[in-house]
Amino acid sequence: MATIHNVVIAGATGNVGAPILKALLDSKRFNITILTRNTSDTQLPDSVTVIRVDYSSVADLTAALTGRDAIVSALTSHDMNAQASLLDAAVAAGVKRFIPSEFSGNWENPKAITLPVYKTLHDFHKLIQQKARENPTMTYTAVRNGPFFDWALAHGFFLNLKGDTSRIFDGGNQPFTGTTLASVGQAVVGILTHPEETKNRAVFIKDVETSQNRLLDIAKKIAPGREWNTEDVNTADVAAYSREQFASGNIDQHAALGFFARAIFGEGYGGALDGRDNELLGVKVTTDAGVEAILKEVLSGSS
């Protein structure tokens, strides 16, 4: 496969898009174009080309993608219709590689796939596979990274670092993996610099492997003066609550938390990824000292 030089990012200012943009810029390997909505007034770096588009217009998107080698979608789950238009435009424009906004855990695990929160990922993954079969010059790579480790810590998902009670799921000893946002960005750089090895498949990465109880021990070490209250929670119960919320039409991020807890901490749901593509993509495993440093940084910011 030909070398990838010209890369487009959609959703470059979001939680995952911003670190991907930074990693691509820091690599100094690519010419970067950012797609942003016609109505957006977001300020972006002078070193990138910015094209304002109508995400509902395949023709508009096709014009923006013409002459580009790859598209990285970091659009949110609420923008899946826009991502479908982006995929049609990528095919029409002759884009070689599409990295969808699938930055997630291993939702193809037989238990995890039953969780409704993964339906949009499943549906789009099947669509992009079909497009790649029909249009062999366009390829794709999906990224399976588990939870964004530093982001999830900062938002109280693994532990409540603001001093309130932490929910400990299924006993707290279930091992799980996660990936920092910076390492997700590095993985995207690795995919684009190894296009043949990553063609038409999912890549699996991790840079942290731990458990809730291990994180709690580290937190107690860092902040021994705090009172660390915990509450035992069954992931089956919170997943059942999320199913009730989804059934009633409430499908926001808060309503989905029970599904994510089940996917990450539930036994047999595949919450511990093997990181088989770390070496290929240049993703380094974070040491225990590194995990402690991340936790310390988040703790200092939550005081």
Backbone bond lengths (Angstrom), bond angles and torsions (degrees), N, CA, C in turn:
res aa  C-N    CA-C-N  psi(-1)  N-CA   C-N-CA  omega(-1)  CA-C   N-CA-C  phi
1 M - - - 1.469 - - 1.519 109.29 -
2 A 1.330 116.86 141.83 1.462 121.18 -177.80 1.527 111.02 -65.42
3 T 1.327 115.81 155.48 1.463 121.89 179.14 1.524 110.33 -64.32
4 I 1.317 115.88 143.42 1.463 121.70 178.82 1.529 109.26 -95.95
5 H 1.322 116.65 123.57 1.466 121.95 179.16 1.525 112.30 -117.78
6 N 1.326 116.16 -45.97 1.467 121.30 -171.76 1.529 109.92 -100.00
7 V 1.321 115.37 112.65 1.470 121.52 -172.06 1.525 110.20 -120.01
8 V 1.320 115.47 134.39 1.454 122.63 176.78 1.526 108.74 -108.11
9 I 1.320 116.37 139.78 1.466 120.86 174.79 1.525 108.42 -120.11
10 A 1.312 115.91 130.19 1.461 122.12 171.99 1.526 107.67 -108.99
11 G 1.331 116.47 129.52 1.460 120.08 -177.30 1.517 112.57 82.54
12 A 1.328 116.91 36.62 1.470 121.39 -171.75 1.522 114.64 -73.29
13 T 1.325 118.02 -9.77 1.462 119.31 -178.25 1.528 112.53 -103.90
14 G 1.329 117.99 2.44 1.457 121.07 -178.10 1.518 112.98 -81.49
15 N 1.347 115.55 -175.89 1.471 121.09 -176.15 1.517 112.53 -57.03
16 V 1.332 116.91 -42.24 1.464 120.11 -179.84 1.523 111.27 -96.82
17 G 1.332 117.01 -28.26 1.458 119.87 -178.82 1.517 113.70 -64.94
18 A 1.328 117.00 -39.85 1.467 120.40 -177.73 1.530 112.38 -62.95
19 P 1.345 119.90 -47.76 1.473 118.60 177.19 1.522 113.51 -67.49
20 I 1.327 117.76 -28.90 1.464 119.66 175.01 1.529 109.56 -66.16
21 L 1.322 116.66 -45.31 1.467 120.37 177.41 1.520 110.52 -58.63
22 K 1.324 116.82 -45.93 1.467 120.13 -179.70 1.520 111.31 -59.82
23 A 1.338 116.82 -44.92 1.469 120.31 -178.81 1.526 111.04 -63.09
24 L 1.317 116.93 -41.42 1.463 120.28 179.81 1.526 110.94 -65.99
25 L 1.323 116.43 -41.91 1.467 119.59 178.13 1.523 111.18 -65.98
26 D 1.334 116.52 -43.55 1.470 120.62 -178.68 1.524 111.58 -63.72
27 S 1.326 117.40 -29.31 1.465 119.90 -178.57 1.526 112.29 -70.64
28 K 1.328 116.11 -23.89 1.479 122.36 -179.50 1.536 112.16 56.63
29 R 1.320 116.57 30.79 1.465 121.65 -178.27 1.527 113.24 -106.07
30 F 1.333 117.12 -14.76 1.458 118.99 -167.28 1.524 112.16 -130.98
31 N 1.317 114.53 153.51 1.456 121.77 166.57 1.525 106.95 -91.08
32 I 1.319 117.13 120.72 1.459 121.58 -170.48 1.531 110.76 -104.89
33 T 1.325 114.81 131.38 1.461 122.32 170.69 1.522 108.07 -120.68
34 I 1.307 116.97 135.83 1.462 121.82 179.13 1.516 109.34 -112.60
35 L 1.328 115.24 130.11 1.458 120.50 173.07 1.524 108.75 -92.43
36 T 1.308 116.00 133.34 1.457 120.39 176.19 1.521 108.62 -140.12
37 R 1.301 116.02 156.27 1.461 119.76 -176.17 1.529 111.12 -67.82
38 N 1.317 114.59 152.80 1.470 120.06 179.00 1.513 112.35 -55.87
39 T 1.337 115.57 -31.39 1.464 120.59 -175.30 1.524 113.29 -88.26
40 S 1.341 117.66 -4.79 1.466 120.48 -174.33 1.529 111.37 -77.60
41 D 1.338 115.76 141.62 1.464 120.98 174.29 1.534 110.61 -118.03
42 T 1.339 116.24 20.34 1.465 121.39 -179.66 1.526 110.40 -63.19
43 Q 1.327 115.76 134.86 1.457 121.70 177.11 1.527 109.47 -84.50
44 L 1.315 116.85 130.17 1.463 122.16 -177.46 1.522 110.39 -124.57
45 P 1.343 117.65 160.95 1.470 120.37 -175.47 1.531 112.44 -59.38
46 D 1.322 115.61 145.45 1.470 120.68 178.53 1.523 112.02 -66.23
47 S 1.332 116.72 -19.33 1.468 120.59 -176.03 1.526 113.55 -79.14
48 V 1.336 117.80 -2.64 1.462 120.86 -179.56 1.521 110.36 -117.42
49 T 1.322 114.87 154.29 1.460 121.10 172.82 1.520 108.64 -87.05
50 V 1.310 117.28 133.07 1.465 121.71 -179.88 1.525 108.89 -114.75
51 I 1.335 115.68 127.77 1.458 121.25 176.20 1.528 108.12 -121.27
52 R 1.311 115.57 123.72 1.458 120.77 178.59 1.528 108.70 -89.34
53 V 1.339 115.81 129.93 1.458 120.68 -172.11 1.516 111.58 -134.03
54 D 1.322 113.99 162.43 1.457 122.53 168.28 1.523 106.59 -98.40
55 Y 1.321 118.08 108.62 1.462 121.29 -175.14 1.525 112.96 -67.15
56 S 1.316 117.40 -12.77 1.466 119.16 177.58 1.523 111.92 -87.97
57 S 1.332 117.13 -5.71 1.465 121.58 -176.73 1.523 110.49 -107.05
58 V 1.332 116.75 109.84 1.463 120.56 177.40 1.525 110.16 -63.16
59 A 1.331 116.83 -37.06 1.467 120.43 179.45 1.523 110.69 -63.11
60 D 1.323 116.68 -42.53 1.462 121.60 179.07 1.527 110.35 -63.18
61 L 1.319 116.01 -45.29 1.465 120.90 -179.93 1.527 111.43 -67.38
62 T 1.327 116.88 -38.54 1.466 120.21 179.20 1.517 110.88 -61.11
63 A 1.301 116.75 -42.68 1.466 120.65 178.11 1.527 110.62 -61.71
64 A 1.328 116.50 -40.02 1.465 120.51 -179.27 1.526 112.22 -68.93
65 L 1.343 117.10 -30.46 1.464 121.12 -176.05 1.524 113.54 -92.38
66 T 1.297 118.07 -11.47 1.464 120.72 -178.48 1.529 110.54 -62.15
67 G 1.331 115.23 129.63 1.456 120.74 -178.84 1.518 114.18 88.21
68 R 1.333 117.03 -0.33 1.467 121.11 179.20 1.525 109.82 -98.36
69 D 1.330 115.40 149.98 1.465 121.21 -177.05 1.524 113.17 -90.27
70 A 1.332 116.52 -33.87 1.463 119.79 -173.46 1.519 110.00 -147.48
71 I 1.324 114.86 151.03 1.460 121.99 174.48 1.525 108.52 -125.82
72 V 1.327 116.12 129.11 1.463 122.30 174.71 1.519 106.96 -108.94
73 S 1.325 116.67 115.94 1.455 120.61 178.13 1.520 109.57 -95.49
74 A 1.326 115.21 120.66 1.462 121.13 173.58 1.525 109.12 -118.69
75 L 1.331 115.58 28.68 1.457 120.91 178.06 1.523 110.17 -67.25
76 T 1.316 116.47 153.35 1.460 120.25 -178.29 1.520 110.84 -78.52
77 S 1.326 115.05 169.90 1.465 120.22 -179.39 1.531 111.72 -63.36
78 H 1.329 116.85 -19.98 1.465 119.97 178.10 1.529 111.89 -79.69
79 D 1.338 116.99 -6.99 1.465 121.23 -175.91 1.525 112.20 -111.33
80 M 1.324 117.82 29.17 1.458 119.42 -176.20 1.531 112.51 -67.99
81 N 1.332 117.62 -29.11 1.466 118.84 175.12 1.523 110.18 -65.12
82 A 1.340 116.25 -39.75 1.461 120.39 177.24 1.522 110.20 -65.45
83 Q 1.335 117.70 -36.62 1.452 120.07 179.70 1.531 111.21 -67.44
84 A 1.313 117.56 -34.72 1.466 120.68 176.46 1.526 110.17 -64.30
85 S 1.326 116.78 -40.93 1.469 120.32 176.05 1.519 110.51 -64.47
86 L 1.321 115.96 -38.39 1.461 121.15 178.81 1.528 110.55 -63.14
87 L 1.325 116.62 -38.48 1.463 120.78 178.67 1.527 111.08 -66.23
88 D 1.329 116.62 -44.87 1.465 119.50 177.06 1.527 110.75 -59.64
89 A 1.328 116.58 -40.84 1.457 120.91 179.90 1.524 111.18 -67.33
90 A 1.323 117.31 -37.93 1.459 120.77 179.15 1.522 111.07 -62.24
91 V 1.324 116.26 -41.76 1.465 120.19 177.00 1.523 110.05 -63.07
92 A 1.326 116.33 -47.14 1.466 120.67 -177.95 1.528 112.15 -63.71
93 A 1.340 116.58 -33.77 1.463 121.23 -176.43 1.524 112.94 -86.20
94 G 1.324 117.34 -6.78 1.462 120.25 -179.79 1.510 114.46 77.78
95 V 1.340 117.10 28.27 1.468 121.31 177.25 1.527 109.10 -66.53
96 K 1.341 116.26 139.40 1.472 120.54 -174.68 1.526 113.03 -84.86
97 R 1.318 118.01 -33.30 1.479 120.25 -174.28 1.520 109.75 -138.36
98 F 1.324 115.70 132.23 1.464 122.47 176.37 1.527 107.24 -119.16
99 I 1.328 116.37 120.70 1.465 121.82 173.06 1.523 106.79 -105.46
100 P 1.334 118.04 106.18 1.464 120.21 -175.13 1.525 112.27 -76.77
101 S 1.305 114.75 164.87 1.459 120.69 177.55 1.528 108.75 -80.28
102 E 1.329 113.99 71.85 1.461 121.05 -176.89 1.520 110.21 -119.71
103 F 1.290 118.96 17.00 1.454 123.32 -174.44 1.525 108.42 -59.49
104 S 1.343 116.03 100.65 1.465 120.30 -166.06 1.513 110.64 -156.67
105 G 1.331 114.80 -173.66 1.452 121.29 172.46 1.522 109.84 -83.80
106 N 1.325 114.94 -169.36 1.459 120.24 -178.31 1.522 109.73 -84.78
107 W 1.352 116.04 77.51 1.457 119.45 -175.20 1.527 112.18 -69.65
108 E 1.329 118.36 -11.85 1.466 120.09 177.14 1.528 112.44 -80.35
109 N 1.330 118.10 -4.45 1.455 121.00 170.94 1.533 108.76 -54.15
110 P 1.346 118.84 136.88 1.469 120.91 -174.25 1.527 114.44 -56.26
111 K 1.335 117.10 -31.28 1.465 119.16 177.40 1.525 111.04 -83.13
112 A 1.330 116.57 -42.74 1.461 119.97 -177.06 1.518 112.30 -62.79
113 I 1.325 117.05 -34.84 1.465 120.49 -176.83 1.520 111.53 -64.61
114 T 1.339 118.03 -17.32 1.465 120.63 178.61 1.527 112.07 -78.89
115 L 1.328 118.29 -9.01 1.465 121.67 -177.95 1.530 109.21 -82.76
116 P 1.329 117.99 122.81 1.472 120.73 -175.02 1.521 114.66 -57.76
117 V 1.322 118.00 -23.52 1.463 120.29 -177.56 1.521 112.01 -63.23
118 Y 1.334 116.85 -20.69 1.458 120.24 -178.05 1.528 113.31 -94.52
119 K 1.323 117.75 3.65 1.469 119.68 -176.00 1.531 111.95 -61.01
120 T 1.341 117.92 -43.96 1.464 119.23 -177.76 1.524 110.92 -65.64
121 L 1.361 116.87 -36.72 1.459 119.52 176.99 1.520 110.83 -65.05
122 H 1.321 115.70 -44.28 1.464 120.69 179.70 1.523 110.74 -60.57
123 D 1.331 116.15 -46.79 1.463 120.04 -176.39 1.529 111.06 -64.20
124 F 1.339 116.72 -42.90 1.464 118.35 -178.83 1.524 110.70 -70.72
125 H 1.325 117.19 -36.16 1.459 119.87 179.04 1.533 110.56 -61.82
126 K 1.320 116.57 -42.10 1.466 119.75 176.96 1.532 110.43 -63.84
127 L 1.325 116.79 -38.54 1.465 120.52 179.52 1.527 111.12 -64.79
128 I 1.323 117.24 -44.24 1.465 119.03 -177.55 1.529 110.75 -70.58
129 Q 1.330 117.61 -32.22 1.459 120.04 173.88 1.527 110.71 -62.59
130 Q 1.327 115.75 -42.99 1.460 120.27 179.19 1.528 110.74 -62.76
131 K 1.343 116.58 -45.09 1.472 120.53 -179.94 1.526 110.60 -62.09
132 A 1.321 117.61 -38.61 1.464 120.77 -179.89 1.523 111.34 -67.89
133 R 1.339 117.34 -35.36 1.468 120.52 176.60 1.533 110.79 -67.28
134 E 1.322 115.24 -40.40 1.465 120.32 -177.51 1.525 112.64 -76.64
135 N 1.338 115.80 -24.59 1.475 121.27 -175.68 1.527 108.40 -132.56
136 P 1.329 117.90 80.54 1.474 121.92 -172.08 1.524 115.01 -58.68
137 T 1.332 118.03 -20.17 1.475 118.45 179.43 1.527 111.71 -77.01
138 M 1.341 117.44 -16.07 1.456 120.36 175.11 1.524 109.32 -101.20
139 T 1.314 116.68 127.33 1.460 122.20 -179.62 1.526 109.05 -120.40
140 Y 1.317 115.42 171.25 1.468 119.20 -179.30 1.521 109.68 -140.57
141 T 1.314 115.66 160.55 1.466 123.11 168.24 1.520 108.02 -141.05
142 A 1.325 116.85 128.48 1.462 122.03 174.19 1.526 109.10 -102.28
143 V 1.319 116.52 148.41 1.465 121.43 -177.34 1.519 109.54 -112.96
144 R 1.322 115.89 122.33 1.475 122.54 175.28 1.523 107.33 -108.65
145 N 1.317 116.15 106.48 1.465 121.06 -172.97 1.522 113.96 -121.95
146 G 1.345 117.57 -2.10 1.453 118.64 -173.95 1.517 109.76 70.31
147 P 1.336 118.44 -168.80 1.462 120.27 -179.88 1.521 111.55 -65.88
148 F 1.331 115.57 149.84 1.463 120.52 173.38 1.535 107.32 -71.05
149 F 1.323 116.42 106.17 1.462 120.43 -166.21 1.524 112.61 -60.26
150 D 1.324 117.84 -52.73 1.460 120.01 -176.59 1.520 111.58 -68.35
151 W 1.342 116.55 -38.60 1.465 120.05 178.40 1.529 110.56 -64.22
152 A 1.333 116.91 -44.57 1.464 120.56 -178.48 1.522 111.63 -64.88
153 L 1.332 116.54 -37.84 1.468 119.48 175.65 1.519 111.05 -61.56
154 A 1.335 115.25 -47.02 1.461 120.25 -177.14 1.522 112.22 -63.95
155 H 1.335 117.34 -26.40 1.456 121.17 -178.42 1.530 112.87 -101.01
156 G 1.328 116.83 13.69 1.462 120.78 170.18 1.501 115.95 75.87
157 F 1.341 117.18 19.58 1.464 118.00 -176.87 1.520 112.21 -77.95
158 F 1.329 118.27 -43.23 1.460 120.70 -179.73 1.524 111.31 -80.90
159 L 1.318 115.43 -42.33 1.460 122.72 177.01 1.519 107.96 -145.52
160 N 1.330 116.70 149.87 1.454 119.70 174.02 1.529 107.97 -87.78
161 L 1.303 116.56 102.98 1.459 121.07 -173.92 1.523 113.18 -88.54
162 K 1.331 116.95 5.22 1.463 119.96 179.11 1.518 112.50 -93.33
163 G 1.336 116.20 6.58 1.448 119.08 174.74 1.512 114.60 101.19
164 D 1.340 117.71 -8.11 1.454 120.37 178.18 1.532 109.60 -86.89
165 T 1.312 116.06 -175.81 1.467 120.83 -176.96 1.525 111.31 -70.35
166 S 1.341 115.78 135.32 1.463 121.82 175.55 1.518 109.27 -95.69
167 R 1.323 115.34 137.16 1.461 119.84 175.91 1.524 108.66 -87.38
168 I 1.327 116.20 123.17 1.462 122.10 179.09 1.523 107.79 -105.85
169 F 1.331 115.68 117.92 1.452 121.07 -170.96 1.527 112.06 -91.79
170 D 1.316 115.64 130.86 1.472 123.26 173.59 1.523 112.13 50.05
171 G 1.312 116.12 40.86 1.463 121.55 175.52 1.512 114.89 92.02
172 G 1.319 118.47 -19.16 1.462 121.35 174.18 1.508 116.26 84.31
173 N 1.341 117.81 -0.89 1.471 119.64 -178.44 1.526 113.63 -99.29
174 Q 1.328 117.46 -4.50 1.463 120.19 -178.33 1.537 109.31 -66.08
175 P 1.334 118.24 121.61 1.468 119.17 178.27 1.522 111.07 -69.22
176 F 1.320 115.60 141.23 1.460 120.47 175.07 1.521 108.36 -142.41
177 T 1.316 115.96 162.17 1.458 120.53 177.80 1.520 109.14 -119.35
178 G 1.319 113.98 158.30 1.461 121.14 175.76 1.512 109.30 -149.01
179 T 1.298 115.64 172.48 1.452 121.47 -179.26 1.518 108.84 -137.67
180 T 1.319 117.14 132.07 1.459 119.64 176.51 1.524 109.31 -68.96
181 L 1.310 116.16 156.79 1.455 120.40 -179.44 1.524 111.44 -61.87
182 A 1.318 117.15 -35.82 1.467 119.70 178.05 1.521 110.95 -62.90
183 S 1.322 117.32 -38.52 1.464 120.22 179.77 1.525 111.76 -71.95
184 V 1.332 117.44 -30.67 1.464 119.62 172.93 1.526 109.38 -62.12
185 G 1.339 116.03 -42.81 1.459 119.54 176.16 1.513 112.09 -60.29
186 Q 1.333 116.69 -42.50 1.460 120.72 177.86 1.526 111.11 -62.31
187 A 1.323 116.84 -38.16 1.467 120.24 179.02 1.520 111.40 -61.83
188 V 1.329 117.07 -38.92 1.460 120.10 178.70 1.528 110.17 -65.33
189 V 1.333 116.97 -42.08 1.467 120.03 174.68 1.524 109.87 -57.98
190 G 1.339 116.59 -43.64 1.456 121.13 -179.77 1.516 112.92 -63.23
191 I 1.328 116.70 -38.89 1.473 120.49 177.89 1.525 110.37 -62.82
192 L 1.320 116.14 -46.08 1.464 120.55 -175.35 1.525 112.58 -72.28
193 T 1.328 117.06 -21.45 1.469 119.78 176.31 1.528 112.08 -94.82
194 H 1.342 116.62 -5.35 1.468 121.59 175.32 1.532 108.33 -131.35
195 P 1.327 117.35 60.46 1.467 119.48 -173.26 1.521 114.18 -64.42
196 E 1.318 117.96 -34.85 1.467 119.56 -177.59 1.521 111.29 -71.47
197 E 1.336 115.84 -43.40 1.476 119.96 -177.21 1.535 112.58 -69.72
198 T 1.316 117.06 -19.92 1.469 120.39 -175.85 1.526 112.42 -110.52
199 K 1.302 117.17 13.46 1.470 122.21 -173.25 1.525 112.30 -71.17
200 N 1.324 116.09 129.98 1.467 124.25 170.73 1.525 113.22 54.21
201 R 1.313 115.30 48.10 1.463 119.58 176.75 1.520 110.05 -158.05
202 A 1.324 115.09 171.33 1.459 121.19 171.57 1.524 108.91 -92.61
203 V 1.333 116.16 142.33 1.463 120.97 172.43 1.524 108.13 -106.74
204 F 1.337 115.63 146.93 1.464 121.76 -175.81 1.523 109.26 -117.49
205 I 1.328 116.46 123.80 1.460 121.06 -178.41 1.528 110.48 -133.15
206 K 1.302 114.63 160.29 1.466 122.17 172.26 1.516 106.99 -160.08
207 D 1.322 117.17 150.45 1.458 117.93 167.22 1.522 112.37 -129.79
208 V 1.337 116.75 -3.11 1.467 121.42 175.16 1.516 109.01 -135.16
209 E 1.326 116.38 134.02 1.463 121.65 170.02 1.510 107.42 -129.42
210 T 1.332 117.49 122.76 1.454 120.73 -172.62 1.528 108.82 -158.36
211 S 1.322 116.70 -164.31 1.462 123.22 173.67 1.524 106.99 -145.39
212 Q 1.316 116.79 165.21 1.459 118.98 178.80 1.527 111.67 -61.89
213 N 1.331 116.62 -41.75 1.460 118.77 -178.65 1.526 111.70 -66.23
214 R 1.335 116.71 -35.42 1.460 119.83 176.03 1.526 110.37 -64.31
215 L 1.322 117.15 -42.47 1.460 120.41 177.47 1.527 111.18 -64.20
216 L 1.323 115.89 -37.32 1.462 119.72 178.60 1.527 110.51 -64.86
217 D 1.320 117.46 -41.08 1.469 120.93 177.04 1.531 110.78 -60.41
218 I 1.325 116.51 -42.20 1.470 120.07 179.57 1.531 109.82 -65.73
219 A 1.331 117.24 -42.67 1.459 121.01 179.78 1.529 111.18 -61.28
220 K 1.333 116.88 -40.79 1.471 120.67 178.50 1.521 111.08 -65.19
221 K 1.320 116.12 -34.76 1.468 120.60 177.97 1.523 110.56 -67.59
222 I 1.323 116.78 -42.49 1.455 121.14 -177.38 1.523 111.67 -72.55
223 A 1.335 116.69 -38.91 1.465 121.24 -176.60 1.520 109.90 -128.26
224 P 1.343 117.03 70.96 1.468 120.07 -175.59 1.529 113.60 -66.64
225 G 1.323 116.69 -18.76 1.453 119.36 -178.77 1.513 114.11 -81.02
226 R 1.292 117.01 -12.15 1.466 120.35 179.98 1.526 110.85 -80.97
227 E 1.322 114.85 153.43 1.465 119.94 172.62 1.520 108.07 -94.93
228 W 1.328 116.70 116.04 1.458 121.65 -175.30 1.528 109.56 -100.84
229 N 1.320 115.24 89.73 1.460 120.71 178.72 1.526 110.10 -83.22
230 T 1.321 115.60 141.77 1.465 120.12 -179.83 1.523 111.01 -131.12
231 E 1.315 114.52 156.63 1.458 122.15 176.84 1.520 108.09 -132.66
232 D 1.321 117.81 126.58 1.458 121.87 178.81 1.530 109.58 -77.51
233 V 1.329 115.24 129.22 1.460 121.04 -176.46 1.529 109.04 -131.95
234 N 1.316 116.44 138.02 1.459 122.20 177.52 1.532 108.80 -92.38
235 T 1.328 116.67 127.00 1.463 118.63 -178.28 1.531 112.31 -65.44
236 A 1.321 117.07 -26.47 1.473 118.92 176.75 1.523 110.22 -63.88
237 D 1.331 117.19 -36.26 1.467 121.22 -179.32 1.523 111.27 -69.66
238 V 1.341 117.36 -45.10 1.463 118.53 -178.11 1.526 110.71 -71.38
239 A 1.335 117.24 -30.78 1.465 119.79 175.81 1.526 110.36 -67.32
240 A 1.336 116.70 -37.92 1.465 120.19 177.42 1.522 110.84 -63.59
241 Y 1.322 116.36 -40.18 1.474 120.47 176.82 1.526 110.31 -61.75
242 S 1.332 116.91 -43.06 1.462 120.33 179.56 1.528 110.92 -63.76
243 R 1.328 116.89 -37.54 1.470 119.32 177.30 1.528 110.45 -62.06
244 E 1.318 116.73 -40.01 1.466 120.46 177.68 1.526 110.46 -62.30
245 Q 1.328 115.87 -42.63 1.466 120.20 179.82 1.523 111.12 -64.05
246 F 1.321 116.58 -45.63 1.464 120.16 179.88 1.519 110.78 -63.97
247 A 1.338 116.73 -39.61 1.466 120.51 -179.46 1.528 111.54 -64.03
248 S 1.334 116.25 -28.50 1.470 120.35 179.62 1.521 112.39 -87.64
249 G 1.342 116.51 1.84 1.456 120.43 178.26 1.504 114.86 94.14
250 N 1.326 117.74 0.19 1.464 121.64 178.47 1.523 108.16 -91.56
251 I 1.323 116.89 101.89 1.470 120.19 -174.37 1.527 111.39 -121.95
252 D 1.332 116.49 33.25 1.461 118.65 178.74 1.529 110.32 -80.66
253 Q 1.342 115.52 178.63 1.465 120.34 -174.74 1.522 111.66 -62.22
254 H 1.319 117.34 -39.42 1.469 119.95 -179.71 1.522 110.60 -62.93
255 A 1.324 116.93 -41.82 1.462 120.51 -179.82 1.522 111.81 -65.95
256 A 1.330 116.60 -25.12 1.466 120.94 -177.00 1.525 113.28 -86.67
257 L 1.324 118.49 -6.94 1.470 120.57 -173.54 1.517 112.58 -58.48
258 G 1.316 117.63 -36.08 1.456 120.22 179.59 1.514 112.59 -63.08
259 F 1.328 116.61 -35.94 1.463 120.41 176.82 1.530 110.75 -66.80
260 F 1.338 116.45 -42.56 1.461 119.03 179.72 1.529 111.00 -65.33
261 A 1.332 117.07 -38.97 1.464 120.19 177.40 1.528 110.40 -61.62
262 R 1.319 116.49 -41.99 1.464 120.91 179.65 1.535 110.32 -64.76
263 A 1.349 116.37 -42.48 1.464 120.96 -178.45 1.524 112.06 -66.58
264 I 1.330 117.26 -36.17 1.470 120.71 -175.36 1.526 111.62 -86.42
265 F 1.319 116.91 -43.87 1.468 120.45 -171.57 1.524 114.32 -106.26
266 G 1.318 118.26 -14.55 1.460 120.62 -177.90 1.524 111.55 -71.43
267 E 1.300 116.53 135.21 1.468 120.46 -178.95 1.526 110.24 -64.63
268 G 1.332 115.58 129.78 1.450 121.18 178.25 1.512 115.28 86.76
269 Y 1.337 117.49 1.04 1.456 120.86 -178.09 1.529 113.18 -92.68
270 G 1.311 117.17 2.26 1.461 119.78 173.87 1.508 115.32 78.26
271 G 1.337 116.79 31.56 1.461 120.17 -177.62 1.516 114.39 -73.41
272 A 1.329 117.85 -12.92 1.471 121.42 178.06 1.525 108.48 -107.82
273 L 1.327 116.47 103.58 1.462 121.24 179.50 1.526 109.82 -81.66
274 D 1.338 115.94 155.23 1.462 118.83 -175.05 1.529 113.76 -88.85
275 G 1.324 118.19 -8.96 1.462 119.12 177.59 1.515 113.59 61.78
276 R 1.322 116.74 34.14 1.468 121.11 -173.10 1.530 113.36 -63.24
277 D 1.340 116.84 -21.50 1.461 119.46 -177.19 1.532 113.28 -104.85
278 N 1.324 117.06 9.30 1.468 119.88 179.85 1.521 112.80 -53.87
279 E 1.327 116.18 -51.71 1.467 119.70 -174.81 1.525 111.05 -63.64
280 L 1.320 117.25 -44.49 1.458 121.04 -179.88 1.520 111.40 -58.39
281 L 1.335 116.40 -41.67 1.457 121.29 -172.59 1.527 113.57 -93.25
282 G 1.324 117.28 -3.17 1.461 120.05 178.48 1.513 114.04 78.36
283 V 1.340 117.58 25.30 1.464 121.83 177.85 1.528 108.87 -92.05
284 K 1.315 116.98 122.55 1.459 121.66 -176.99 1.523 110.95 -98.24
285 V 1.320 115.62 140.17 1.463 120.82 177.53 1.522 109.42 -71.78
286 T 1.311 116.78 134.38 1.455 122.32 179.66 1.526 109.79 -79.05
287 T 1.312 117.44 130.57 1.458 122.28 179.19 1.530 110.17 -71.60
288 D 1.336 115.76 169.35 1.466 119.92 175.55 1.525 110.66 -58.40
289 A 1.332 115.60 -38.87 1.464 119.47 178.16 1.525 110.94 -64.87
290 G 1.335 115.81 -35.55 1.454 119.90 177.72 1.513 112.34 -66.92
291 V 1.341 116.22 -41.10 1.466 120.42 176.69 1.523 109.96 -62.14
292 E 1.330 116.32 -42.61 1.462 120.50 178.34 1.529 110.76 -61.84
293 A 1.323 117.00 -39.04 1.464 120.67 179.73 1.526 111.17 -65.41
294 I 1.341 116.35 -40.94 1.466 120.01 178.20 1.525 110.05 -63.27
295 L 1.329 115.37 -45.29 1.461 120.28 -179.32 1.529 110.61 -63.87
296 K 1.321 116.35 -39.72 1.468 120.56 179.53 1.519 110.47 -64.35
297 E 1.321 116.46 -41.03 1.466 120.17 179.65 1.528 111.24 -64.49
298 V 1.335 115.78 -43.12 1.460 119.24 179.21 1.529 110.81 -66.71
299 L 1.336 116.45 -41.13 1.463 120.64 177.92 1.514 112.26 -60.18
300 S 1.319 116.40 -42.71 1.470 119.91 -179.02 1.514 110.98 -64.90
301 G 1.336 115.76 -31.76 1.462 119.61 179.38 1.503 113.08 -79.86
302 S 1.337 118.20 -16.09 1.458 120.97 -177.09 1.526 112.38 -98.81
303 S 1.330 115.48 -2.39 1.468 118.52 -177.18 1.534 111.70 -69.04
